[in-house]
């Protein structure tokens, strides 16, 4: 079975969004393993930002911007441990066995499905 989250997405259309302390936001753009095969070393490719992100990052249009999202891999367990899921695709909710009621990414970001 292929990984449904294995193809990189745009910052404006992540698979899921988690928020955390100190203004942290992780936008999940890609996973490297199926959810059922993830272990404590599983990585996700994310666009992350926080109140303390002072470096140069990228906005949702992939333009360079100060104090914006920075791209890179992070351990999935850290996002799940310190973050709170605030938006996700229905497929994400099903794969990670998360209760219904979390808004879609489009609804959370105020965009309309294409």
C-alpha positions in Angstrom: 0.0 0.0 0.0 1.5 3.4 -1.0 1.8 6.1 1.6 -1.1 8.6 1.0 1.0 11.4 2.6 4.2 10.6 0.8 4.0 13.3 -1.9 5.1 16.8 -0.8 2.4 19.4 -0.6 2.4 23.2 -0.8 2.6 25.2 2.4 -0.9 26.5 1.8 -2.3 23.0 1.5 -0.7 20.8 4.1 -2.1 17.4 5.2 -2.4 18.6 8.7 -1.7 21.6 11.0 -0.6 21.3 14.6 -0.1 24.3 17.0 1.9 24.3 20.2 3.4 26.5 22.9 5.2 29.8 22.1 3.3 30.2 18.9 4.6 27.1 17.3 2.8 25.9 14.1 3.8 22.8 12.2 2.3 22.3 8.7 2.7 18.7 7.7 3.8 18.6 4.0 4.9 15.0 3.8 5.4 11.8 5.8 8.0 9.1 5.0 6.1 6.1 6.4 2.6 4.9 6.6 1.0 6.0 9.9 0.7 2.4 11.1 4.4 1.8 10.5 5.7 5.0 12.3 8.0 4.5 15.3 9.8 6.9 17.6 12.2 7.8 14.8 9.6 8.5 12.1 10.1 11.9 10.4 7.7 14.3 8.8 8.6 17.1 6.4 7.1 20.2 7.8 6.8 24.0 7.4 7.3 25.3 11.0 7.3 28.7 12.6 7.1 30.1 16.1 7.3 33.4 18.0 11.1 32.8 18.2 11.6 32.1 14.5 13.8 34.9 13.4 15.4 33.3 10.4 14.4 33.6 6.8 11.6 31.2 5.8 9.0 30.8 3.2 5.4 31.9 3.0 2.5 29.9 1.5 3.5 31.2 -2.0 7.1 29.8 -1.6 8.4 33.4 -1.5 11.3 34.2 0.9 10.0 36.1 3.9 11.3 37.0 7.4 9.8 35.3 10.4 7.8 32.9 8.3 7.8 29.1 8.0 11.1 27.3 7.9 11.2 24.0 6.0 12.7 20.7 7.2 12.3 17.3 8.7 11.2 16.8 12.3 10.4 13.8 14.4 6.7 13.0 14.2 6.7 12.1 17.9 7.7 15.6 18.9 4.9 17.2 16.9 2.4 14.8 18.4 3.8 15.2 21.9 4.0 19.1 22.0 1.4 20.0 19.4 -2.4 20.0 19.2 -4.0 19.1 16.0 -6.1 22.0 14.8 -6.8 21.0 11.2 -6.4 18.0 8.9 -7.6 16.3 5.8 -10.2 13.6 6.4 -7.7 11.0 5.2 -5.2 12.1 8.0 -7.9 11.7 10.6 -8.6 8.2 9.5 -5.0 7.2 9.1 -4.0 8.5 12.6 -7.3 7.3 14.2 -8.3 10.8 15.3 -11.8 11.7 16.4 -14.0 13.5 13.9 -14.7 17.2 14.6 -11.3 18.6 13.5 -11.8 21.1 10.7 -10.3 20.6 7.3 -7.2 22.5 6.4 -9.1 24.6 3.9 -11.7 25.6 6.5 -9.1 26.4 9.1 -7.1 28.6 6.8 -10.3 30.1 5.3 -9.8 28.8 1.8 -12.2 27.1 -0.5 -11.7 23.6 -1.9 -10.5 23.7 -5.4 
